[in-house]
């Protein structure tokens, strides 16, 4: 016997015959004609190389062979398994899930989103797990393979087959330690360029970035004295030095109790960040729930 010859209709026919012990009643139960059921029985006999059912001695109905009787328990298990396969998935229950989520993002959105998202998960889905990773070079492939759930990045360069929704636009602020010797007057361009600056270099080790590009367009430059690769270090260094830094406003706003914040004295383009995921996850209930939590953290309508 080859299992490839078997299909659901044959399994249901076998189940009905085992239950009814009568071809006419079994056909009625299945909603098919008696000849159609007889055709299915003929195929079953061929597959199992056994008569499976023989006429009853009293002429009423059929009697299963020993081979058919031994199939009954396993048949019910197989049909139950098939039913589970085609049943709609259970509703996602955040309070009960043990699912692990993986979100790929850079330090900027991580510093803003991760604290609140973690608080939400611990409250609403206490048995779930979440991992935040830096976007790998093959992030798009990992989204397709289900190894990454969500990617938070700029909208440029995303493949056309990815789902995408904007998360936020953010401007820049300049931060200094409280009690800085320059005082708390608004920054002008000359004073700004004369200060020591700290920058966050995602690549690591660079001493110039988008701020320096904007200054260069004005024919100006600044002294970048400190380059770090982690946003988390920035406030720790600022409170201990006279350096200043110009970083995304939503990140710096978390440290207003430690730092003085100012508008930078030059025009800078806003940062745009979005949420990207693969269409394979579009209708997954757990994935939809995670996306809603991120929208709420980003202060977006979760609808």
N, C-alpha and C positions, 0 to 999 in steps of 0.2 A: 504493500500500500504506500502511495505517496501522499503526504499531507497536502501537497499542492493541488490535489484533485478535490479536496474538501472545501466546501464553502458554507456560509451561514445558513442558506436555505436547506441544505442537506442536514445540518445539525439540528435545525428546528423540526424538520420532518421526523428525524429519529426520536427526538424528545416527545413529539406528539404521539407517535406510535407506541412508545413505551408507556405513556400515560394512559391513552385511550384503549389500547389493545383492540382497535377496530379501525380499519382503513377509512370507512365513511365518516365516522366521528372525528378522526384525526384530520381528514381533509377539511371538514367543516370548521374545526378549531383553527386551522391555518388560513382559512378563507380562500382555498383553492379547490379545484375540481378533483374528483377521485382519480381520473386518469393521470392528472399532473402529479398527484402524490405517488401513484404507482410507478411513474417514471423516476421519481426521486428515490423510491425504494430500490428500484433496479440498479441505479447508480451506486447506492450504498452497498448493495450486495456485491457488486463488482469490486468496489474499493476494499471492503473488508474480507472478501473471499469467503463469505458466509451467508446463509439464507437470512439470518437475523430474525425473521418472523415466519412462522408456519401457520396454516389454518388450524383453528381450534377444533377439537374432536366433535364438539356439538354443532359445528358449522357456523358459529357466531363469533366473529372476530378472529384475532390472530394471537399466537402465543410466542413470546420472545425465545430465541435460542439462548443457550448458556453464554455464548459470545456476546449477544445483545445485552443480557443482564449485567455482564461484567463491565459494559461500557457506560452504564447509567450514571454511576457516581462521578466518573471523570467527565462525562458529557455535561452534567450540571455545572461543574467547576469551570469548564471551558466556556460555556455560554455566559456564566456570570462574569468571567474575565472579559469576554467580548462586549458585554453590556457596559462594563466599567470603561472600556476603551472609547465607546461612542457617547457615553453620558457627558453632559456638559461639565466643565471643571467646577469643583466646589468654590463657593464664594471665598474670596481672600479674607481671612480673619487676621488682622494685624496683631491682635492680642494673643493669638495662638501660634503664629508662624515662627518657624525656626530657620527661615530662609537667610542666606547670606547675600548681601548686595556689594557690588564693587563700582565705585565712582572714580573716574579718572579726571583730574583737574590740576591746575597749577596753584601756586601758593596764594595768588591774589584772591580768587573765589573761595579757596579752601579756608582762608582766614576769616572770611565773612560768613560763609554758609555752613561750614562744618560744625561749629559749636552749637548753633541752633538745631541743625539737622540731627546731631547726636542726641541732644536733649529730647527732641520729638520721638526718636526711635526708642530711647530708654523708657519713655512714658507710655507710648502707644503700642510698641512692639517689643516688649522686654526680652523676648527670647530670640529676636532677630540679631544679626551681626552685620556690620558695615565696615568696609575697608576703603580708604582713600589712597589712591596711587597717583604718581606723576604720569601724564599721558605717555605711553611708550610709542616708539616709532611706528609700530604696526597697530595703533589704536583702532583704526577703521576695521582691520581684519578681526581684531578681538571682539569688537562689537558684533560683527556678523556671526562669530563663533559662539557668542554668549559668554565669553570670558570676562567682558566688561559690560556692565548694565547701562551706564550713562557716561557721556563725555561732556565736560563743560569747557568750552573753548570759544575763541572768536569765530564769527560766521564765515570768515574768508577760507577758501580752500576745502570746504566740506564736500564730499562726494554727493552727487545729485540724488542717490538712492537712500540717503539717510534722512530720517525724520529730524526736524529741528524746530526749536521755539526760542525766541529771545528771552533772556532772563533779566538783564538790566543794562542800562547805560550809566556810566559813572565818570565823574570829573576828577580833578586832582586838588589836593590841599598840600600845603607845606607845613611841616611840624618842627618844633623846637622844644627843648626842655623848659619847664617852668623855671623862672629866674634866670633866663638866658641874658648874658650881659648886653645884648643889643636892645633889650626892652621888648615891648609888645606893640610897637607902632606897625602899621601896615608895611608890607615889604615893597620897596621899589627895585627896579631892575639893577641899578648899580649896587645897592646893598646886598641884593640876592647873589649876584655874581661874586662879591667879595667874600662871602661866607664859605666855610668848609662844608662839603656836601657828602651825604651817604646815599648810595644807590643800591637797589636790589637787582642783581644780574641773574636771570634765570639760567643762562649758560654757565655762569660762574667765572669770576676773574675779570670781567669787563669793567671799564671805568667811564663808559659813556652809554647813553640810552636815548630814549625818545625826547627827553627834556633837552639833552645836549643838541639833538638835531634841530629842535625848535630854536634854541639859542643861536646856533650856527646860522640859521636863516636870517637872524637879526644882526649877524656880525658880532656876536658876543660869545663868551665861554664862561665856564665856572670851574672851580677846583673840586673835583671829586676825590676826596681823601680816603673814603672807605667804600669798599665794594663787598657786599654779602650776597649769599645765594638764597637765604631764607627770610621771608617776611617776619617771622616770629622774632628774629634777632633785632629788627629795626628799633622798636620802642625801648628795648633793653639797653641798646647802645646810646640812643638819643638822650635818655635821662642821665647818662653818666658823662656826656661830652657836650661841647658847644657846636657840634655838627648839626646840620638841618637836613631834612629829606623831603622830597615831593613824591607822594604816593597816592593811590586811589583813595578818594574821600571816604567811601564806606568802610575801608579798612582802618584809616586813621581815626574815624569818629569813635571807634571802640576805646580809644586811649585819651579821650579829652580830659579825664581826671588827672592824667600824668603829663600831658603835653599841651602846649599852646598851638592852635591851628590857625593858618592864614591862607588867604587866596594867593596863589603864586602870581608874580607880576608879569606874566606873559600868557598869551593865548595858547591853549593846549587842546588837542582833539580829545573827545570823550572816548573812554574805553567801552567797547560793546562785547558782551558775553552772551552766549546762548547755550542751550541744552540740546544735545544730539543723541539719538539712539537709532538702532537698526529697526526696520519695519517688522522683523521677526518678533519683536517685543511689544509692538504697538497695542495689541489687545490682551496682553497678559495682565491679569488683575493685580498681581503683586507689583509689577513694574509700573502700572498706572498709579498705584498708591504711592510708590516712591516718588514718582514725578510730581504728584500733587503736593507732597511734603516739601519738595524743593521749590515749587512755585510759591508756597506759603512763606518759606524762608526768604525768598527773594522779593516778597511782598507783591506777588502777582496773583491775579484771579486764577484759582486752581481749576476752573471749569474747562 
